[in-house]
Amino acid sequence: MRWIEKLDNGLAWLSRACGWVACVAMLLMLFNVFYDVITRYIFNDVSIGMQEMEWHLYSVVFLLGIPYALQTDGHVRVDVFYAGRSDTFKAWINLIGALVFVIPFAVLIGTYGYSFALESLHLGESSGDPGGLPYRWIIKAVIPLSALFIITSGLGMVTFALRVLKGDRSYQIEHSGEGLA
């Protein structure tokens, strides 16, 4: 079962890469908001493009932060049936949850998100505001891209659960939810 270890490590690497991109987008958003506030209140100047860039960057933070949160168990969940249980129980919950909920939901989002982004590309959609950002399809394309990475994180949940069931890994040590911060 050496292949499952390599697959699990590769999927975890992809999810961590999403986390790093989300962190960089968060820092860029911080500087963007700082710039926007300074120019608005000190120089009495407003940039619609910079304001729109804020929600574009926030979208990247949110959409690419999800795969990372899934990989590190940093996501919100109701721990009534999960907390204080054995690793075997947690592995079965994560295995079933990934196969029944995470992956099918991500496929659904990816399917509709792809159509959404493609329609935006074909329409040549841009901001409706003067001075706004063009090429709105770029940010809309992050939706199906995020769905793809959520699927890889869901598969990573499956491979990690299989490794826990095999006895190679543990949830207490590996998935502390601490991560990038």
Secondary structure, DSSP 8 states (H G I E B T S, - for coil): -HHHHHHHHHHHHHHHHHHHHHHHHHHHHHHHHHHHHHHHHTS----HHHHHHHHHHHHHHHHHHHHHHHHHT-S---TTTTTT--HHHHHHHHHHHIIIIIHHHHHHHHHHHHHHHHHHHHHT---SSTT--S-THHHHTHHHHHHHHHHHHHHHHHHHHHHHHHTS--HHHH--S-TT-
